[in-house]
């Protein structure tokens, strides 16, 4: 039974929705995701719903009551997994760092230094991989010469790829493979990606140097999209304190000062 409430801990939603049951390795699942994805994904769902409702209002003059569910959002995040189960009847299981597709040349591999993620799902990508790692024999070996053959000899090709990648670091392989059109990425820590050239160029972070009541600066993440011709959404003020904007928001919603005071006295709002 799923409790019908207005606010649920996002970890519990991960558990209730099934996301947790397929996250982690077979011997460690169920595991929650490292970031609170349900909080943020539900917020994105709400933002999309609001945008769509505004477009409809502008076209028809009719407003909408918006109903956003954390459980619905969780299932939406698992759309392909849900469809696969309802079509095939196969109950999904945790696969650790192996690709959800089951393709042996996709997943995480240990290198001489660090871990490398590969996404070799298509035939031309495997050909480019063989050329990039200077192993043309992989393309003529009957065990690996076709997609079906590699699936049939999954353990063997995984072993071959693993041995090849141990000859260099993840950072070296990332440069080599990407330059040859092979989907690859080394597993970064958060400090590494935040200090990366890509994040700096995207101007994704905003730092507020002075915040009332706080000793030190605060850096936050901006909206993950931009518009042509400008720098996209702005952040003009730091995160507010609890209750800082309560009066302003409720007054704009039509509440009087007396009604707001009553709500605060009963701890309904901060």
C-alpha positions in Angstrom: 0.0 0.0 0.0 1.4 3.4 -1.0 0.5 6.1 1.6 -1.4 9.0 0.0 0.1 12.1 1.6 1.2 15.6 0.4 4.9 15.1 1.3 6.9 11.9 1.4 10.6 11.4 2.1 12.2 10.9 -1.3 14.1 7.9 0.0 10.9 6.2 0.8 9.6 6.9 -2.7 12.7 5.3 -4.1 11.8 2.2 -2.0 8.1 2.2 -2.8 8.5 2.8 -6.5 10.9 0.0 -7.2 13.9 2.2 -8.2 15.8 1.0 -5.1 15.2 -2.6 -5.9 17.1 -2.3 -9.2 19.9 -0.1 -7.9 23.2 -1.5 -6.8 24.9 -4.9 -7.5 23.1 -8.2 -7.0 24.8 -8.7 -3.6 24.2 -5.1 -2.4 20.8 -4.1 -3.6 18.5 -2.5 -2.7 20.5 0.8 -2.6 19.2 4.3 -2.8 20.8 6.7 -5.3 23.7 8.8 -4.2 21.8 12.1 -4.8 18.2 12.8 -3.8 16.9 12.4 -7.4 13.2 12.2 -6.5 13.2 15.6 -4.9 14.7 17.2 -8.0 13.0 15.1 -10.6 9.6 15.9 -9.1 10.5 19.6 -9.1 11.3 19.4 -12.8 8.0 17.6 -13.4 6.2 20.4 -11.7 8.1 23.1 -13.6 7.2 21.3 -16.9 3.6 21.0 -15.9 3.4 24.7 -14.9 5.0 25.7 -18.3 2.5 23.6 -20.2 -0.4 25.0 -18.2 0.7 28.5 -18.9 0.8 27.8 -22.6 -2.7 26.3 -22.5 -4.0 29.3 -20.5 -2.5 31.7 -23.1 -4.2 29.7 -25.9 -7.6 29.0 -24.3 -7.9 31.4 -21.3 -8.5 28.4 -19.0 -6.3 27.6 -16.0 -5.4 24.3 -14.6 -5.1 22.5 -11.2 -1.7 20.8 -11.3 -1.3 17.4 -9.6 2.4 16.2 -9.5 3.2 12.9 -7.9 6.6 11.7 -6.7 5.6 8.1 -7.4 4.5 8.9 -10.9 7.7 10.7 -11.5 9.7 7.8 -10.2 8.0 5.4 -12.6 8.5 7.9 -15.4 12.2 7.9 -14.7 12.0 4.1 -15.2 10.0 4.4 -18.4 12.0 2.0 -20.5 12.3 -0.5 -17.6 8.6 -0.4 -17.0 7.8 -0.9 -20.6 10.3 -3.8 -20.9 8.8 -5.6 -17.9 5.1 -5.1 -19.1 6.1 -6.3 -22.6 8.4 -9.2 -21.7 7.3 -10.1 -18.1 10.9 -10.3 -17.1 11.3 -8.8 -13.6 14.3 -6.3 -13.7 17.2 -7.1 -11.4 20.1 -5.0 -10.1 23.1 -5.1 -12.4 25.6 -3.1 -10.6 27.8 -1.2 -13.1 26.9 -3.4 -16.1 24.8 -1.7 -18.8 21.1 -2.1 -18.4 21.0 -3.3 -22.0 23.1 -6.3 -21.1 25.7 -5.5 -23.8 29.0 -6.7 -22.5 31.1 -3.9 -24.1 29.1 -1.3 -22.1 29.7 -0.7 -18.4 32.5 0.2 -16.0 36.0 -1.1 -16.4 39.1 -0.8 -14.2 42.1 0.8 -15.8 45.7 1.3 -14.8 44.5 4.4 -12.9 40.8 5.0 -12.3 37.6 3.5 -13.7 36.4 4.0 -17.2 32.8 3.9 -18.3 32.2 2.5 -21.9 29.0 2.8 -24.0 29.9 0.6 -26.9 26.4 -0.4 -28.0 26.5 -0.3 -31.8 28.5 -2.2 -34.3 30.4 0.8 -35.7 31.4 1.8 -32.2 33.0 -1.6 -31.6 34.9 -1.3 -34.8 36.2 2.2 -33.8 37.1 0.7 -30.4 39.1 -2.1 -32.0 41.0 0.5 -34.1 41.6 2.9 -31.3 43.1 0.3 -29.0 45.1 -1.2 -31.9 43.4 -4.5 -31.8 42.1 -5.2 -35.3 42.1 -8.9 -34.6 39.0 -8.4 -32.5 37.1 -7.7 -35.7 38.2 -11.0 -37.4 37.9 -13.2 -34.3 34.7 -15.2 -34.8 33.9 -14.9 -31.1 33.7 -11.1 -31.4 33.1 -10.3 -35.1 29.4 -9.6 -34.7 27.0 -8.3 -32.1 25.4 -11.8 -31.7 28.8 -13.4 -31.3 29.9 -10.9 -28.6 26.6 -11.5 -26.7 27.2 -15.3 -26.9 30.8 -14.9 -25.7 30.1 -12.1 -23.2 32.5 -13.2 -20.5 35.3 -13.6 -23.0 34.9 -10.2 -24.6 34.6 -8.5 -21.2 37.9 -10.2 -20.2 39.6 -9.0 -23.4 38.4 -5.4 -23.0 39.4 -5.5 -19.3 43.0 -6.6 -20.2 43.3 -3.9 -22.9 42.2 -1.1 -20.6 44.6 -2.0 -17.8 47.4 -0.8 -20.0 46.6 2.9 -19.6 44.8 5.3 -17.1 41.2 6.2 -17.4 42.1 9.7 -18.3 44.3 8.6 -21.1 41.7 6.2 -22.5 39.0 8.8 -22.3 41.0 11.1 -24.6 41.9 8.3 -27.0 38.5 6.8 -27.3 36.5 10.0 -27.5 38.8 11.3 -30.3 38.1 8.0 -32.2 34.3 8.3 -31.8 33.9 5.8 -29.0 31.5 6.7 -26.1 33.6 6.7 -23.0 34.0 8.7 -19.8 36.2 8.2 -16.7 34.4 8.1 -13.4 34.9 11.5 -11.8 34.6 12.6 -8.2 32.4 15.6 -7.6 35.4 17.9 -7.0 36.9 16.8 -10.3 33.8 17.5 -12.4 33.1 20.8 -10.6 36.6 21.9 -11.5 36.3 20.7 -15.1 36.6 23.0 -18.1 33.1 21.9 -19.2 31.4 23.1 -16.1 33.3 26.3 -16.0 32.4 27.1 -19.7 28.8 26.3 -19.0 28.7 28.9 -16.3 26.5 26.6 -14.2 27.5 27.7 -10.8 26.6 31.0 -9.0 28.5 32.2 -5.9 27.0 34.6 -3.4 29.8 36.2 -1.4 27.7 37.9 1.2 24.6 36.5 2.9 23.0 38.0 5.9 23.5 36.0 9.0 26.1 33.7 7.4 29.8 33.8 7.7 31.2 32.9 4.3 30.0 32.5 0.7 27.5 30.0 -0.7 27.7 28.5 -4.2 24.6 27.0 -5.8 23.7 25.3 -9.1 21.7 27.3 -11.7 19.0 25.9 -14.0 20.5 23.3 -16.4 19.5 25.0 -19.7 20.3 28.1 -21.6 18.6 30.3 -24.3 20.1 31.4 -27.6 21.3 35.0 -27.4 21.7 35.2 -23.6 23.1 33.3 -20.6 19.8 31.8 -19.7 18.1 31.8 -16.3 19.7 34.0 -13.6 20.0 33.8 -9.9 19.7 37.3 -8.4 19.4 36.3 -4.8 20.8 33.6 -2.5 18.7 30.8 -1.0 16.2 32.4 1.4 16.0 31.6 5.1 13.0 29.5 6.2 10.0 31.7 6.3 11.8 34.7 4.7 9.3 35.0 1.8 6.2 33.6 3.5 4.3 36.9 3.7 5.1 38.0 0.2 4.1 34.6 -1.4 0.8 34.3 0.6 -0.2 37.9 0.0 0.3 37.4 -3.7 -1.9 34.2 -3.4 -4.7 36.4 -1.9 -4.2 35.9 1.9 -4.6 38.8 4.3 -2.0 39.7 6.9 -4.4 38.5 9.6 -4.8 35.1 7.9 -1.1 34.7 7.5 -0.6 35.5 11.2 -3.1 32.9 12.1 -1.3 30.3 9.9 1.9 31.1 11.6 0.5 30.9 15.1 -0.7 27.3 14.4 2.7 26.4 12.8 1.1 25.7 9.4 3.6 28.0 7.8 6.9 29.3 8.9 
